[in-house]
Amino acid sequence: MEQKIYYDILHLEGNEIYISATDKGLCYVGSPEEGYEDMAKRFPAAVFEKSPEALKPYRDELTEYLEGELVEFSLPTDVKGTPFQEAIWGALREIPYGETCTYSDIAEKIGKPAAVRAVGTAIGANPVLMTVPCHRVIGKNGAITGYRGGIAMKEHLLELEKAHFRG
């Protein structure tokens, strides 16, 4: 049976961000550099249906986050990965708004301190940018390192959180 995935485009500050969801939750958030083709590649057997109505709650939360009005996402996600990836994505969700940690910190947190490179690969496979906050992971030396959405987007998200951090 084919999986139905609803999608829409979040228009914000002149950028288009593709978002998609199943009936269970948000399954993809792209970056301005990623279009429909990138989204469709992640779900090759899916049937896509444009549905602004189905994506409205997700679009609203993402907009509130990007405008500095939301610090924690409440809507469900429907992401699937290997058990290792899912452990990493779970650890990412525990990084508080406005804070950062390193790839080594995440490797330690999941009990695999030698798996720093694998942690980086799993973080790069995160299908839901911002909602699973992989942008909060930085290099051990404090450097802003790789991000599927691009370094400029990662820097923007970190600056946004720093400006609105109330911790």
C-alpha positions in Angstrom: 0.0 0.0 0.0 1.3 3.4 -1.0 1.9 5.9 1.8 0.1 9.3 1.4 2.1 12.3 2.3 0.6 15.8 2.4 2.9 18.7 1.6 2.8 22.5 1.5 5.2 25.4 1.2 6.0 27.7 4.1 6.7 31.2 2.6 8.7 33.2 5.0 11.0 36.2 4.4 11.2 35.5 0.7 12.1 31.8 1.3 10.2 28.7 0.4 10.5 25.8 2.9 8.8 22.5 1.8 7.1 20.7 4.7 5.2 17.4 4.6 3.3 15.2 7.0 1.6 11.9 7.2 -1.6 11.3 9.1 0.7 10.5 12.1 2.8 13.7 12.1 5.4 15.9 10.5 7.8 13.9 8.4 9.9 16.4 6.5 11.0 20.0 6.9 13.4 21.3 4.2 15.5 24.3 3.8 15.2 27.2 1.3 17.9 25.3 -0.8 15.8 22.1 -0.9 12.8 21.9 -3.2 10.1 19.4 -4.0 12.5 17.0 -5.6 14.6 16.7 -2.4 11.4 16.0 -0.4 10.2 13.4 -2.9 13.6 11.6 -2.9 13.2 10.8 0.8 9.9 9.0 0.2 10.2 7.3 -3.2 7.1 5.1 -2.8 4.8 7.8 -1.5 1.9 9.5 -3.1 2.2 13.3 -2.6 -0.8 15.5 -2.2 -0.6 19.3 -1.8 -2.7 20.2 1.2 -2.4 23.6 2.8 -5.2 22.6 5.2 -3.5 19.5 6.5 -0.2 21.3 7.0 -1.6 24.5 8.5 -0.9 23.5 12.2 2.7 22.6 11.3 3.1 25.7 9.1 1.8 27.8 12.0 4.2 26.3 14.6 7.2 26.7 12.3 6.3 30.3 11.6 5.9 31.0 15.3 9.3 29.4 15.9 11.0 31.4 13.1 9.5 34.6 14.4 10.9 33.9 17.9 7.5 33.3 19.5 7.8 29.6 20.1 10.5 27.7 21.9 9.2 24.1 21.9 7.3 22.3 19.2 4.2 20.4 20.3 2.9 18.7 17.2 3.8 15.1 16.5 6.5 13.9 14.1 6.5 10.8 12.0 10.2 10.1 11.4 11.8 6.7 10.8 15.4 5.8 10.8 17.7 3.1 12.1 17.7 2.6 15.9 21.0 4.5 16.0 19.5 7.5 14.1 16.4 7.5 16.3 18.6 7.5 19.4 20.5 10.5 18.1 17.3 12.3 17.1 15.9 11.7 20.6 19.1 13.1 22.1 18.7 16.2 19.9 15.2 16.9 21.2 16.7 17.1 24.7 19.0 20.1 23.9 17.2 23.1 25.4 16.2 26.1 23.3 19.0 28.6 23.1 21.7 26.2 24.1 24.2 24.2 22.1 26.2 21.0 22.6 28.9 19.2 20.6 28.8 16.0 18.5 31.0 14.4 21.2 28.3 15.4 23.8 25.6 13.6 21.8 27.9 10.5 21.3 28.4 10.4 25.1 24.7 10.9 25.8 23.8 7.8 23.8 26.6 5.7 25.3 28.7 5.6 22.2 31.6 8.0 22.9 33.7 6.7 20.0 30.9 7.2 17.4 31.3 10.9 16.9 31.5 10.6 13.0 28.5 8.3 13.0 26.6 10.8 15.2 27.4 13.5 12.6 26.0 11.3 9.8 22.9 10.5 11.8 22.3 14.2 12.5 22.7 15.0 8.8 20.0 12.5 8.0 17.5 14.3 10.3 14.4 14.8 8.1 12.7 17.5 10.2 14.9 20.5 10.4 14.2 22.9 13.3 11.6 20.6 15.0 14.4 18.1 15.8 17.0 20.7 16.6 20.1 19.5 14.9 21.2 23.1 14.4 22.0 23.2 18.1 25.0 20.8 17.6 28.3 22.5 17.0 31.9 21.5 16.7 34.1 20.8 19.8 36.0 24.0 19.2 32.8 26.0 19.0 32.8 26.1 15.2 29.5 26.2 13.3 29.8 23.0 11.3 27.7 21.2 8.7 24.0 21.5 8.4 21.6 20.1 5.8 20.0 23.5 5.6 23.3 25.2 5.0 25.7 27.1 7.4 23.9 30.4 6.9 20.6 28.9 8.0 22.2 27.2 11.0 23.8 30.5 12.1 20.5 32.3 11.6 18.6 29.7 13.8 21.3 29.9 16.5 21.2 33.7 16.5 17.4 33.6 16.6 17.4 31.4 19.6 20.1 33.4 21.4 18.1 36.6 20.8 14.9 35.1 22.2 16.4 32.9 24.9 14.7 33.4 28.2 16.5 30.7 30.3 
